[in-house]
Amino acid sequence: MITSGRQIRERLGKTGLELIRSLDHYRRHRARTDSAKRRLIASFGSFCAQCGSEDKLEAAHIVPLEIGASTTDENLVILCRRCHRLYDAGHMSIRDMER
């Protein structure tokens, strides 16, 4: 089972990622991340979904844009910069955040 963006990137490899990026129909969604972040913070609070930190918050894509996901409120979670990096590197999963 794939549980992180890092695992997806590893399985696709460099060539696979380049092909997917060339077919990227979601470029506009990337620009929407900041406004989505503001909406999520307004709805759920200004803290990291993993550790509770209120410092350096970012909107993290649950399913990476590289594989064709989009920037929707349902595909984003608010994480601090540290947890975002851990999530992208595969050291944490969405399941971890549910505990």
N, C-alpha and C positions, 0 to 999 in steps of 0.2 A: 504494500500500500504506500502511496506517495503522500507524505504529510508536510512537505515544505517546498517552497519555491526553489531552494537549492537542489533538491532531488530532481525536480522537473528539469532544471537547467542541465544537470549532469546527464540525465537520460537522453535529452535531446542532443547534447553535444554542440560544439561551436557551429558546425554547418547547419544543423537543425534550427538553432536559434537565429542564425542569419537569414534563413529562408522564412521563418515566421515573422521576423522583423520586417522583411521586405513586403510581406503581405499585410502589414499592420493597418487595419481599418479603424483602429481605436485611438489614433493620435489625439483626437479632440478630447477623448476621455482622460488622457493624461493631464491635460490642462484643467480639468474639472476637479482634480484632487483637492486643491485648496478650499474651494467652496464646499465640497463634501465634508472636509475635515471640520469646517466651522459648523455645519449642520449637525454632525455627529456629536461634537462637543456640546452644542446647545441642547441636544436631546438626552445625552447619556452622562455628561459631566466632563470636566477637563482633567482626566487622569488616565494613566496607562492601564489598559485592560489586563495586563499581566502582573505588573508589580505595584501599581497604584501611584507611581510617580507623577508629579504635575509638571515636570521639567522637560523641555525639548520634545514636545509631543508631535507626532507625525501620523498621517493617515497611511496605513499599510494595506496593500492589496492582499486579500486572503488567497485568491487564485491569481497568479501573476498575469500581467498584461501580455507577457511574452508568449503565452499559449492561447491568446485570443480572448481572455477575460476582459471585462470592462470596468470602468470606474462608476460603480453604483454604491449607494449606501449599504446595500446588502453584501457587497464584496469588499468592504473596508472595515478596518478595526483601528481604533486609536491606540498607538503604542508610543512609548518614549523611544528616543533614538537608540538607546542600548538594546532594548527588547526587540525593536524593529530589525536591527542587525542580527541579533540572535535568531529571530524567526526566519529571516532570509537565508541565513547560513545553515538552517536545518537543525538548530539546537533546541528549538521549541516548536510546538504545534498548536493548532487551534484547540485541540483536545486539552492541552495543558492549561489553556486560558479558561476553560469551563469549570475547573476545580475551585 
